[in-house]
Amino acid sequence: MTSVLEATPSASSPFAAWVSTADAVRATKKKLEKQGALARYLGGLYDEDLAIASRLFAGGPFSRADQRVLAVGWSALVDAILERSGAHGDAIGASYQRHADLGDVAAELITTIPPDPRPLTLRDLAAAFDEIAATKGSN
């Protein structure tokens, strides 16, 4: 008999569910509430998604045994936020002064939903990290 964790469905978990869990963990100082939010989320994932989500919660796109790096600097991230949001450099500077977190800056400045109706999944994100890590040069 195959357990739920051994089976790998064709569909991956939405990245939005990971974000909601990360927001819930960040919103509380209570250790048991953090553990509960993580347990509820991680307990419902299949192996491949569980590995991806766990790495993201640990703060990295790849496992520690994987020597690949994304090599994406501040400038590239700011350029991407400017392009996607349509904001100007001054807006990023002001938002960063308020939040001190580039993810929160992006959330504040990017106010429209992308036209692709397909939600981003954990596996989509992992594939994008693989592609970025494989990219050579400044492009």
DSSP file with accessible surface (Angstrom, degrees, kcal/mol):
  #  RESIDUE AA STRUCTURE BP1 BP2  ACC     N-H-->O    O-->H-N    N-H-->O    O-->H-N    TCO  KAPPA ALPHA  PHI   PSI    X-CA   Y-CA   Z-CA
    1    1 A M              0   0  233      0, 0.0     2,-0.4     0, 0.0     0, 0.0   0.000 360.0 360.0 360.0 136.6    0.0    0.0    0.0
    2    2 A T        -     0   0   96      2,-0.0     2,-0.1     4,-0.0     5,-0.0  -0.753 360.0-136.0 -93.2 131.1    1.3    3.5   -0.9
    3    3 A S    >>  -     0   0   56     -2,-0.4     4,-1.5     1,-0.1     3,-0.5  -0.378  26.0-107.7 -78.5 165.4    1.2    6.2    1.7
    4    4 A V  T 34 S+     0   0   97      1,-0.2    43,-0.2     2,-0.2     3,-0.2   0.894 120.4  52.0 -59.3 -38.9    0.0    9.7    0.9
    5    5 A L  T 34 S+     0   0   73      1,-0.2    42,-1.0    41,-0.2    -1,-0.2   0.768 106.7  53.1 -73.7 -22.1    3.6   11.0    1.2
    6    6 A E  T <4 S+     0   0  120     -3,-0.5    -1,-0.2    40,-0.1     2,-0.2   0.789  94.2  82.1 -81.6 -28.7    5.0    8.4   -1.2
    7    7 A A     <  -     0   0   40     -4,-1.5    40,-0.5    -3,-0.2     0, 0.0  -0.535  66.1-155.8 -76.5 143.4    2.5    9.2   -4.0
    8    8 A T        -     0   0   76     -2,-0.2     4,-0.1    38,-0.1    -3,-0.1  -0.941  10.2-150.1-122.0 107.7    3.3   12.1   -6.2
    9    9 A P        -     0   0   39      0, 0.0    37,-0.0     0, 0.0     0, 0.0  -0.298  21.9-120.7 -72.4 161.9    0.3   13.7   -7.9
   10   10 A S  S    S+     0   0  128      2,-0.1     2,-0.3    -2,-0.0    -2,-0.0   0.792  95.8  72.2 -72.8 -25.9    0.6   15.4  -11.2
   11   11 A A  S    S-     0   0   68    112,-0.0     2,-0.2   110,-0.0     0, 0.0  -0.705  75.3-144.8 -93.2 141.6   -0.6   18.7   -9.8
   12   12 A S        -     0   0   20     -2,-0.3     3,-0.1     1,-0.1    -2,-0.1  -0.673  28.2 -92.6-100.9 157.9    1.6   20.7   -7.4
   13   13 A S        -     0   0   20     -2,-0.2   109,-2.5     1,-0.1   110,-0.2  -0.411  48.3-102.0 -67.2 140.7    0.6   22.8   -4.5
   14   14 A P  B >>  -A  121   0A  59      0, 0.0     3,-1.0     0, 0.0     4,-0.9  -0.389  18.4-136.0 -63.6 138.3   -0.1   26.5   -5.2
   15   15 A F  H 3> S+     0   0   48    105,-3.1     4,-2.4     1,-0.2     3,-0.3   0.835 102.9  69.8 -62.7 -29.7    2.7   28.8   -4.1
   16   16 A A  H 3> S+     0   0   65    104,-0.6     4,-2.5     1,-0.2    -1,-0.2   0.851  94.3  54.7 -58.7 -33.4    0.0   31.1   -2.7
   17   17 A A  H <> S+     0   0   34     -3,-1.0     4,-2.0     2,-0.2    -1,-0.2   0.893 107.4  49.7 -68.3 -36.7   -0.7   28.4    0.0
   18   18 A W  H  X S+     0   0   40     -4,-0.9     4,-2.8    -3,-0.3    -2,-0.2   0.936 111.1  49.6 -63.8 -45.0    3.0   28.6    1.0
   19   19 A V  H  X S+     0   0   48     -4,-2.4     4,-2.8     1,-0.2    -2,-0.2   0.920 109.1  51.4 -61.1 -44.2    2.9   32.4    1.1
   20   20 A S  H  X S+     0   0   78     -4,-2.5     4,-2.1     1,-0.2    -1,-0.2   0.904 111.9  47.5 -60.3 -40.1   -0.2   32.3    3.3
   21   21 A T  H  X S+     0   0   17     -4,-2.0     4,-2.6     2,-0.2    -2,-0.2   0.929 111.3  50.0 -67.7 -43.7    1.6   29.9    5.7
   22   22 A A  H  X S+     0   0   23     -4,-2.8     4,-2.6     1,-0.2    -2,-0.2   0.911 110.8  50.5 -61.3 -39.8    4.7   32.0    5.8
   23   23 A D  H  X S+     0   0   78     -4,-2.8     4,-1.8     2,-0.2    -1,-0.2   0.901 109.9  50.1 -64.1 -40.5    2.6   35.1    6.5
   24   24 A A  H  < S+     0   0   47     -4,-2.1     4,-0.5     2,-0.2    -2,-0.2   0.907 111.7  48.0 -65.0 -40.4    0.8   33.2    9.4
   25   25 A V  H >< S+     0   0   30     -4,-2.6     3,-1.0     1,-0.2    -2,-0.2   0.923 113.6  47.2 -65.1 -42.9    4.2   32.2   10.8
   26   26 A R  H 3< S+     0   0  145     -4,-2.6    -1,-0.2     1,-0.2    -2,-0.2   0.822 104.0  63.4 -68.6 -27.5    5.5   35.7   10.5
   27   27 A A  T 3< S+     0   0   88     -4,-1.8     2,-0.4    -5,-0.2    -1,-0.2   0.598 100.5  56.5 -77.2 -11.5    2.4   37.2   12.1
   28   28 A T    <   -     0   0   18     -3,-1.0     0, 0.0    -4,-0.5     0, 0.0  -0.920  53.6-162.0-125.2 150.9    2.8   35.5   15.5
   29   29 A K        +     0   0  203     -2,-0.4     2,-0.6     5,-0.0    -1,-0.1   0.442  65.7 107.8 -98.1  -6.4    5.5   35.4   18.1
   30   30 A K     >  -     0   0  132      1,-0.2     4,-2.2     2,-0.0     3,-0.3  -0.646  60.7-152.7 -82.5 119.3    4.0   32.2   19.7
   31   31 A K  H  > S+     0   0  150     -2,-0.6     4,-2.8     1,-0.2     5,-0.2   0.881  94.0  51.8 -58.6 -43.0    6.1   29.2   19.0
   32   32 A L  H  > S+     0   0  140      1,-0.2     4,-2.4     2,-0.2    -1,-0.2   0.867 109.2  50.4 -66.4 -34.9    3.2   26.7   19.2
   33   33 A E  H  > S+     0   0   98     -3,-0.3     4,-2.4     2,-0.2    -1,-0.2   0.902 111.1  49.1 -68.2 -40.5    1.2   28.8   16.7
   34   34 A K  H  X S+     0   0   62     -4,-2.2     4,-2.4     2,-0.2    -2,-0.2   0.949 113.1  47.0 -60.5 -48.5    4.1   28.8   14.3
   35   35 A Q  H  X S+     0   0   99     -4,-2.8     4,-2.8     1,-0.2    -2,-0.2   0.889 111.6  51.7 -61.3 -40.8    4.5   25.1   14.6
   36   36 A G  H  X S+     0   0   19     -4,-2.4     4,-2.6     2,-0.2     5,-0.2   0.920 109.6  48.2 -63.2 -45.1    0.8   24.5   14.1
   37   37 A A  H  X S+     0   0    9     -4,-2.4     4,-2.0     1,-0.2     5,-0.2   0.929 115.1  45.7 -62.1 -44.2    0.7   26.6   10.9
   38   38 A L  H  X S+     0   0   49     -4,-2.4     4,-3.1    -5,-0.2     5,-0.4   0.918 112.5  50.5 -65.2 -42.7    3.7   24.7    9.6
   39   39 A A  H  X S+     0   0   63     -4,-2.8     4,-2.1     1,-0.2    -2,-0.2   0.918 110.4  49.2 -63.5 -43.3    2.3   21.3   10.6
   40   40 A R  H  X S+     0   0  183     -4,-2.6     4,-0.5    -5,-0.2    -1,-0.2   0.925 119.1  38.7 -61.7 -44.0   -1.1   22.0    9.0
   41   41 A Y  H >< S+     0   0   24     -4,-2.0     3,-1.2    -5,-0.2     4,-0.2   0.971 120.2  41.8 -72.2 -54.7    0.5   23.1    5.7
   42   42 A L  H >< S+     0   0   41     -4,-3.1     3,-1.6     1,-0.3    -3,-0.2   0.848 106.4  64.5 -66.0 -31.9    3.5   20.7    5.4
   43   43 A G  H 3< S+     0   0   61     -4,-2.1    -1,-0.3    -5,-0.4    -2,-0.2   0.727 100.8  51.7 -64.5 -20.9    1.4   17.7    6.6
   44   44 A G  T << S+     0   0   57     -3,-1.2    -1,-0.3    -4,-0.5     2,-0.2   0.397  91.7  99.2 -96.8   5.0   -0.8   18.0    3.5
   45   45 A L    <   -     0   0    9     -3,-1.6     2,-0.1    -4,-0.2   -33,-0.0  -0.621  67.9-126.5 -96.7 151.0    2.0   18.0    0.9
   46   46 A Y     >  -     0   0   78     -2,-0.2     4,-3.2   -40,-0.1     5,-0.2  -0.449  42.0 -90.7 -83.6 165.9    3.3   15.2   -1.2
   47   47 A D  H  > S+     0   0   68    -42,-1.0     4,-2.4   -40,-0.5     5,-0.2   0.852 122.4  46.0 -48.3 -53.5    7.1   14.4   -1.2
   48   48 A E  H  > S+     0   0   92      1,-0.2     4,-1.9     2,-0.2    -1,-0.2   0.935 118.6  41.8 -62.2 -45.4    8.2   16.6   -4.1
   49   49 A D  H  > S+     0   0    4      2,-0.2     4,-3.2     1,-0.2     5,-0.3   0.873 111.3  57.1 -68.7 -36.0    6.3   19.7   -2.8
   50   50 A L  H  X S+     0   0   46     -4,-3.2     4,-2.5     1,-0.2    -2,-0.2   0.927 107.7  47.8 -60.4 -42.8    7.3   18.9    0.8
   51   51 A A  H  X S+     0   0   44     -4,-2.4     4,-2.1    -5,-0.2    -1,-0.2   0.929 114.6  45.8 -64.4 -44.2   10.9   19.1   -0.2
   52   52 A I  H  X S+     0   0    8     -4,-1.9     4,-2.3    -5,-0.2    -2,-0.2   0.952 114.5  46.9 -64.5 -49.7   10.5   22.4   -2.1
   53   53 A A  H  X S+     0   0    0     -4,-3.2     4,-2.6     1,-0.2     5,-0.2   0.909 111.4  51.7 -61.1 -41.7    8.4   24.0    0.6
   54   54 A S  H  X S+     0   0   51     -4,-2.5     4,-1.8    -5,-0.3    -1,-0.2   0.911 109.1  50.0 -63.4 -42.3   10.8   23.0    3.4
   55   55 A R  H  X>S+     0   0   69     -4,-2.1     5,-2.5    -5,-0.2     4,-0.5   0.918 110.9  50.0 -61.8 -41.4   13.8   24.4    1.5
   56   56 A L  H ><5S+     0   0   26     -4,-2.3     3,-1.1     1,-0.2    -2,-0.2   0.919 109.5  49.9 -65.2 -41.3   11.9   27.7    1.0
   57   57 A F  H 3<5S+     0   0   60     -4,-2.6    -1,-0.2     1,-0.3    -2,-0.2   0.839 108.2  54.7 -64.6 -30.5   11.0   27.9    4.7
   58   58 A A  H 3<5S-     0   0   85     -4,-1.8    -1,-0.3    -5,-0.2    -2,-0.2   0.564 123.5-108.3 -79.4  -8.2   14.7   27.3    5.4
   59   59 A G  T <<5S+     0   0   72     -3,-1.1    -3,-0.2    -4,-0.5    -2,-0.1   0.630  81.9  97.9  96.4  16.4   15.6   30.2    3.2
   60   60 A G      < -     0   0   22     -5,-2.5    -1,-0.3     1,-0.1    -2,-0.2  -0.979  62.4-143.5-139.0 152.3   17.1   28.6    0.2
   61   61 A P  S    S+     0   0   38      0, 0.0     2,-0.3     0, 0.0    -5,-0.1   0.707  89.3  36.9 -81.8 -20.2   16.0   27.5   -3.3
   62   62 A F  S    S-     0   0   23     -7,-0.1    64,-0.0     6,-0.1   -10,-0.0  -0.867  93.1 -92.0-129.6 162.0   18.2   24.3   -3.3
   63   63 A S    >   -     0   0   56     -2,-0.3     3,-1.2     1,-0.1    -1,-0.1  -0.270  41.0-109.5 -67.7 161.2   19.2   21.7   -0.7
   64   64 A R  T 3  S+     0   0  243      1,-0.3    -1,-0.1    -4,-0.1    -2,-0.0   0.799 120.0  57.7 -63.1 -28.2   22.4   22.3    1.2
   65   65 A A  T 3  S+     0   0   89      2,-0.0     2,-0.6     0, 0.0    -1,-0.3   0.692  89.2  87.0 -75.4 -17.4   24.0   19.4   -0.7
   66   66 A D    <   -     0   0   50     -3,-1.2    -4,-0.1     1,-0.1     0, 0.0  -0.742  64.1-161.4 -88.0 120.2   23.3   21.2   -4.0
   67   67 A Q        +     0   0  163     -2,-0.6    -1,-0.1     2,-0.0    -3,-0.1   0.484  51.6 116.1 -83.2  -2.3   26.1   23.6   -4.9
   68   68 A R        -     0   0  102      2,-0.0     2,-0.3     1,-0.0    -6,-0.1  -0.326  45.1-165.9 -67.8 150.4   24.1   25.7   -7.4
   69   69 A V        -     0   0  102     64,-0.2    -2,-0.0     1,-0.1    -1,-0.0  -0.938  25.2-136.6-131.1 156.8   23.4   29.3   -6.6
   70   70 A L        -     0   0   43     -2,-0.3     3,-0.1     2,-0.1    -1,-0.1   0.822  23.9-160.2 -82.2 -31.9   21.0   31.8   -8.2
   71   71 A A        +     0   0   93      1,-0.2     2,-0.6     0, 0.0    -2,-0.0   0.889  33.9 150.6  51.7  43.9   23.5   34.6   -8.3
   72   72 A V        -     0   0   61      4,-0.0    -1,-0.2     3,-0.0    -2,-0.1  -0.938  30.1-156.0-107.1 116.9   20.7   37.2   -8.6
   73   73 A G     >  -     0   0   43     -2,-0.6     4,-2.0    -3,-0.1     3,-0.2  -0.301  31.0 -96.1 -90.9 174.5   21.7   40.5   -7.1
   74   74 A W  H  > S+     0   0  135      1,-0.2     4,-2.8     2,-0.2     5,-0.2   0.893 120.9  55.9 -52.5 -45.9   19.8   43.4   -5.7
   75   75 A S  H  > S+     0   0   79      1,-0.2     4,-2.7     2,-0.2    -1,-0.2   0.911 107.0  48.4 -60.2 -43.3   19.9   45.3   -8.9
   76   76 A A  H  > S+     0   0   50      2,-0.2     4,-2.1     1,-0.2    -1,-0.2   0.901 112.9  48.7 -65.6 -38.8   18.3   42.5  -10.9
   77   77 A L  H  X S+     0   0   79     -4,-2.0     4,-2.3     2,-0.2    -2,-0.2   0.929 112.4  47.4 -66.4 -44.1   15.5   42.2   -8.3
   78   78 A V  H  X S+     0   0   20     -4,-2.8     4,-2.9     1,-0.2    -2,-0.2   0.925 111.1  52.1 -63.6 -42.5   14.9   45.9   -8.2
   79   79 A D  H  X S+     0   0   91     -4,-2.7     4,-2.7    -5,-0.2    -1,-0.2   0.905 109.3  49.9 -59.5 -41.9   14.8   46.0  -12.0
   80   80 A A  H  X S+     0   0   54     -4,-2.1     4,-2.6     2,-0.2     5,-0.2   0.911 111.6  47.7 -64.7 -41.6   12.3   43.2  -12.1
   81   81 A I  H  X S+     0   0   13     -4,-2.3     4,-2.7     2,-0.2     6,-0.4   0.923 112.6  49.3 -65.6 -42.5   10.0   45.0   -9.5
   82   82 A L  H  X S+     0   0   40     -4,-2.9     4,-2.3     2,-0.2     5,-0.3   0.937 113.8  45.8 -60.8 -45.6   10.3   48.2  -11.5
   83   83 A E  H  < S+     0   0  173     -4,-2.7    -2,-0.2    -5,-0.2    -1,-0.2   0.936 117.8  42.0 -64.2 -45.8    9.4   46.4  -14.8
   84   84 A R  H  < S+     0   0   87     -4,-2.6    -2,-0.2    -5,-0.2    -1,-0.2   0.874 123.0  37.5 -72.0 -35.0    6.5   44.5  -13.3
   85   85 A S  H  < S-     0   0   30     -4,-2.7    26,-0.2    -5,-0.2    -1,-0.2   0.756  92.5-135.1 -89.6 -26.1    5.1   47.3  -11.2
   86   86 A G     <  +     0   0   58     -4,-2.3    -3,-0.1    -5,-0.3    -4,-0.1   0.547  59.4 139.1  78.4   6.7    5.6   50.2  -13.5
   87   87 A A        -     0   0   25     -6,-0.4     2,-0.2    -5,-0.3    -1,-0.2  -0.238  50.8-118.0 -77.9 171.2    6.9   52.2  -10.5
   88   88 A H    >>  -     0   0  148     -3,-0.1     4,-1.5     1,-0.1     3,-0.9  -0.678  29.3-101.2-106.9 165.0    9.9   54.5  -10.5
   89   89 A G  H 3> S+     0   0   46      1,-0.3     4,-2.4    -2,-0.2     5,-0.2   0.839 120.3  58.1 -54.8 -37.3   13.1   54.2   -8.5
   90   90 A D  H 3> S+     0   0  148      1,-0.2     4,-2.5     2,-0.2    -1,-0.3   0.883 103.2  53.6 -62.6 -36.1   12.0   56.8   -5.9
   91   91 A A  H <> S+     0   0   36     -3,-0.9     4,-2.5     2,-0.2    -1,-0.2   0.897 108.6  48.9 -66.8 -38.8    8.9   54.6   -5.2
   92   92 A I  H  X S+     0   0   10     -4,-1.5     4,-2.9     2,-0.2     5,-0.2   0.933 111.3  50.2 -65.4 -44.0   11.1   51.6   -4.5
   93   93 A G  H  X S+     0   0   37     -4,-2.4     4,-1.9     1,-0.2    -2,-0.2   0.930 112.9  45.6 -60.1 -44.5   13.4   53.7   -2.2
   94   94 A A  H  X S+     0   0   45     -4,-2.5     4,-1.4     2,-0.2    -1,-0.2   0.915 114.3  48.3 -66.5 -42.0   10.4   55.0   -0.2
   95   95 A S  H  X S+     0   0    0     -4,-2.5     4,-2.3     1,-0.2     5,-0.3   0.907 109.6  52.5 -66.2 -39.0    8.8   51.6    0.1
   96   96 A Y  H  X S+     0   0   81     -4,-2.9     4,-2.8     1,-0.2    -1,-0.2   0.880 104.8  56.2 -65.6 -34.4   12.0   50.0    1.2
   97   97 A Q  H  < S+     0   0  163     -4,-1.9    -1,-0.2    -5,-0.2    -2,-0.2   0.870 112.1  43.7 -62.6 -34.8   12.4   52.7    3.9
   98   98 A R  H  < S+     0   0  145     -4,-1.4    -2,-0.2    -3,-0.2    -1,-0.2   0.865 130.9  20.1 -76.3 -38.2    8.9   51.6    5.2
   99   99 A H  H  < S-     0   0   71     -4,-2.3    -3,-0.2    -5,-0.1    -2,-0.2   0.745  73.1-152.4-107.4 -32.6    9.4   47.9    5.0
  100  100 A A  S  < S+     0   0   67     -4,-2.8     2,-0.3    -5,-0.3    -4,-0.1   0.796  70.8  96.9  57.0  29.4   13.1   47.1    4.9
  101  101 A D     >  -     0   0   68     -6,-0.2     4,-2.0     1,-0.1     3,-0.2  -0.930  67.0-150.3-149.6 121.1   12.2   43.9    3.0
  102  102 A L  H  > S+     0   0   25     -2,-0.3     4,-2.5     1,-0.2     5,-0.2   0.829  99.0  56.6 -66.3 -30.2   12.3   43.6   -0.8
  103  103 A G  H  > S+     0   0   45      2,-0.2     4,-2.4     1,-0.2    -1,-0.2   0.919 108.5  46.7 -64.6 -41.5    9.4   41.1   -0.8
  104  104 A D  H  > S+     0   0   40      2,-0.2     4,-2.1     1,-0.2    -2,-0.2   0.856 109.9  54.4 -69.0 -33.5    7.2   43.5    1.0
  105  105 A V  H  X S+     0   0    0     -4,-2.0     4,-2.7     2,-0.2     5,-0.3   0.947 109.3  47.5 -61.8 -47.8    8.2   46.3   -1.4
  106  106 A A  H  X S+     0   0   23     -4,-2.5     4,-2.8     1,-0.2    -2,-0.2   0.925 110.8  51.8 -60.0 -43.1    7.2   44.1   -4.3
  107  107 A A  H  < S+     0   0   74     -4,-2.4    -1,-0.2     1,-0.2    -2,-0.2   0.874 113.2  45.1 -62.5 -37.1    3.9   43.3   -2.6
  108  108 A E  H  < S+     0   0   68     -4,-2.1    -1,-0.2     1,-0.1    -2,-0.2   0.910 120.2  37.7 -72.1 -42.4    3.2   47.0   -2.1
  109  109 A L  H  < S+     0   0   26     -4,-2.7     2,-1.1    -5,-0.2    -2,-0.2   0.776 101.7  72.2 -87.1 -26.9    4.2   48.2   -5.6
  110  110 A I     <  +     0   0   47     -4,-2.8    -1,-0.1    -5,-0.3   -25,-0.1  -0.767  55.0 159.2 -92.3 101.6    2.9   45.4   -7.7
  111  111 A T        +     0   0  122     -2,-1.1     2,-0.3   -26,-0.2    -1,-0.2   0.488  45.2  76.2-106.5  -4.4   -0.9   46.0   -7.5
  112  112 A T  S    S-     0   0   88    -27,-0.0     0, 0.0     0, 0.0     0, 0.0  -0.833  76.9-121.2-111.2 149.7   -2.2   44.1  -10.6
  113  113 A I        -     0   0  154     -2,-0.3    -2,-0.1     1,-0.1     0, 0.0  -0.673  37.3-107.2 -83.8 136.2   -2.6   40.4  -11.1
  114  114 A P        -     0   0   67      0, 0.0    -1,-0.1     0, 0.0     0, 0.0  -0.259  26.3-117.2 -62.0 153.6   -0.7   38.9  -14.0
  115  115 A P  S    S+     0   0  132      0, 0.0    -2,-0.0     0, 0.0     3,-0.0   0.711  88.3  98.8 -68.6 -19.2   -2.8   38.0  -17.0
  116  116 A D        -     0   0   90      1,-0.2     0, 0.0     2,-0.1     0, 0.0  -0.556  59.2-161.8 -71.6 115.5   -1.9   34.2  -16.7
  117  117 A P        +     0   0  123      0, 0.0    -1,-0.2     0, 0.0    -4,-0.0   0.653  62.4  99.4 -75.3 -12.0   -4.8   32.6  -14.9
  118  118 A R  S    S-     0   0  142      1,-0.1    -2,-0.1    -3,-0.0     3,-0.1  -0.611  78.7-124.5 -76.9 122.8   -2.8   29.5  -14.0
  119  119 A P        -     0   0   82      0, 0.0     2,-0.2     0, 0.0    -1,-0.1  -0.374  24.5-106.6 -69.3 146.3   -1.6   29.8  -10.4
  120  120 A L        -     0   0   84   -106,-0.1  -105,-3.1     4,-0.1  -104,-0.6  -0.509  40.7-158.7 -68.6 134.3    2.1   29.6   -9.7
  121  121 A T  B  >  -A   14   0A  23   -107,-0.3     4,-2.2    -2,-0.2     5,-0.2  -0.698  30.9-107.4-111.9 168.7    2.9   26.2   -8.0
  122  122 A L  H  > S+     0   0    0   -109,-2.5     4,-2.5    -2,-0.2     5,-0.2   0.902 122.2  50.4 -60.1 -40.0    5.8   25.1   -5.9
  123  123 A R  H  > S+     0   0   41   -110,-0.2     4,-2.5     2,-0.2    -1,-0.2   0.870 107.2  53.7 -69.5 -34.9    7.1   23.0   -8.8
  124  124 A D  H  > S+     0   0   42      2,-0.2     4,-2.2     1,-0.2    -1,-0.2   0.923 110.6  47.7 -59.8 -44.8    6.8   26.0  -11.2
  125  125 A L  H  X S+     0   0   29     -4,-2.2     4,-2.5     2,-0.2    -2,-0.2   0.926 111.0  49.8 -63.8 -44.2    8.9   27.9   -8.7
  126  126 A A  H  X S+     0   0   15     -4,-2.5     4,-2.4     1,-0.2    -1,-0.2   0.906 110.6  50.8 -61.9 -40.1   11.5   25.1   -8.4
  127  127 A A  H  X S+     0   0   53     -4,-2.5     4,-2.3     2,-0.2    -1,-0.2   0.891 109.1  51.1 -65.1 -38.7   11.7   24.9  -12.2
  128  128 A A  H  X S+     0   0   39     -4,-2.2     4,-2.8     2,-0.2    -2,-0.2   0.915 109.1  50.7 -64.9 -41.0   12.3   28.7  -12.4
  129  129 A F  H  X S+     0   0   38     -4,-2.5     4,-2.7     2,-0.2    -2,-0.2   0.918 109.6  51.1 -61.2 -41.9   15.1   28.4   -9.8
  130  130 A D  H  X S+     0   0   69     -4,-2.4     4,-1.6     1,-0.2    -2,-0.2   0.925 111.9  47.4 -59.6 -43.5   16.7   25.6  -11.9
  131  131 A E  H  X S+     0   0  141     -4,-2.3     4,-0.8     2,-0.2    -2,-0.2   0.911 112.4  48.3 -66.1 -43.8   16.5   27.8  -15.0
  132  132 A I  H >< S+     0   0   65     -4,-2.8     3,-1.0     1,-0.2    -2,-0.2   0.932 110.7  51.2 -63.3 -43.6   18.0   30.8  -13.2
  133  133 A A  H 3< S+     0   0   14     -4,-2.7    -1,-0.2     1,-0.3   -64,-0.2   0.832 109.4  51.3 -64.3 -30.0   20.8   28.7  -11.7
  134  134 A A  H 3< S+     0   0   70     -4,-1.6     2,-0.3    -5,-0.2    -1,-0.3   0.645  88.3 102.1 -81.2 -14.1   21.6   27.4  -15.2
  135  135 A T    <<  -     0   0   75     -3,-1.0     2,-0.3    -4,-0.8    -3,-0.0  -0.523  58.4-158.6 -75.7 132.3   21.7   30.9  -16.7
  136  136 A K        +     0   0  172     -2,-0.3     3,-0.4     3,-0.0     2,-0.1  -0.820  48.1  18.6-110.1 149.8   25.3   32.2  -17.3
  137  137 A G  S    S-     0   0   76     -2,-0.3    -2,-0.0     1,-0.2     0, 0.0  -0.298 103.9 -53.6  89.9-171.7   26.3   35.8  -17.7
  138  138 A S              0   0  126      1,-0.2    -1,-0.2    -2,-0.1    -3,-0.0   0.484 360.0 360.0 -87.5  -3.2   24.7   39.0  -16.8
  139  139 A N              0   0  178     -3,-0.4    -1,-0.2     0, 0.0    -2,-0.1   0.631 360.0 360.0 -82.9 360.0   21.4   38.4  -18.6
